[in-house]
Amino acid sequence: MILNEGEDNMFVDLDKLLIAEGNYYILDRYSSRSVLSFSSKGEPLHKFGNVGNGPGEYMFPQDMDIDSTGVYVLDTNTRKVIRYSHDGTYSAEHKIPFNADAFKRLSNGNFLFNLSPDGVNTSALVITDSLMQPIKYFSAYAKEYLGGCATNNVLRSVTDGILYYRSPADTILHLSNNGEIIGNYVLDFKDKAIPEIAKTDFVTFRSSGAGDRKDYLRLVDSPIPVANNIWIGQLEDNGSQYSMIFNTTTNDCGTSKFSKESSVFDFIEPLTATANGAVVSLMVEELAEMCSDYAALPDSIRAAMEGGNRILMIRQL
């Protein structure tokens, strides 16, 4: 699918992609600082808000969520959640009494936030009412946890609830659509497990020289459940990134490293999945030209990329 960006509907980086009611919603946190929507045919639809300090405006749109009531954007700079209608019209906003960098609107109208780690706050998650007043703090961070890894989908909606994951943790928390903990998944990379210091302060780990170690694995982003206990994720190993497909029941796992032998039809950078389990990833000209079968793409797709367009590759597993 060609993303036909218009003059008023452009982005630089695709940090998060959500699909709602057949449309595609894109969040670019820092480069263009924008929230945009495209139709199922890739045509530009709406832009949600603008950069600024006024009502309906944001400085850093850190996260977004969408449901039948509207499009919600979390601004970490002004500590507020803004609601827009699906056509981009500003509706309302509410301040939040804490620092958070990810959120979800729950099925009962409350909100679930992931609190920004600072080495002091022990709770990782908080549920608020619709006016952002805290109801319950829960799920403790490790002692002196500072984080340091950027995770685009800290809270990911799935068929049976919500997944909570911050890289490079080794546990994925499974919550209901109302924010109740119903289970967890533990990642075990055995002798290639990431060092404990990296789990609490990844920035110091990297800057101290310890980050030059090449003998550990980590999930880059929250994995994507597809179907029948099959999940897809992106794995970092020795500075390289792999697409990883694994079965949460049998623990079977397979990986594919991006190289000049890769196909443009591989899962190079999985972003999300459609309701029927098709995996959506982003393709740009620089990556496509490095693939062995770039010429196999239709002329219209290659022409679009050569003209500066990005492509969403939608593949059934």
Secondary structure, 3 states (H helix, E strand, C coil): CEECCECCECCCCCCEEEEECCEEEEEECCCCCEEEEECCCCCEEEECCCECCCCCCECCEEEEEEECCEEEEEECCCCEEEEECCCCCEEEEEECCCCEEEEEECCCCCEEEEECCCCCCCEEEEEECCCCCEEEEEEECCCCCCECCCCCCCEEEECCEEEECCCCCCEEEEECCCCCEEEEEECCCHHHCCCHHHHHEHHHHHHCCHHHCCCCEEECCCCEEEECCEEEEEEEECCEEEEEEEECCCCCEEEEECCCCCCCCCCCCEEEECCCCEEEEEECHHHHCCCCCHHHCCHHHHHHHHCCCEEEEEEEC
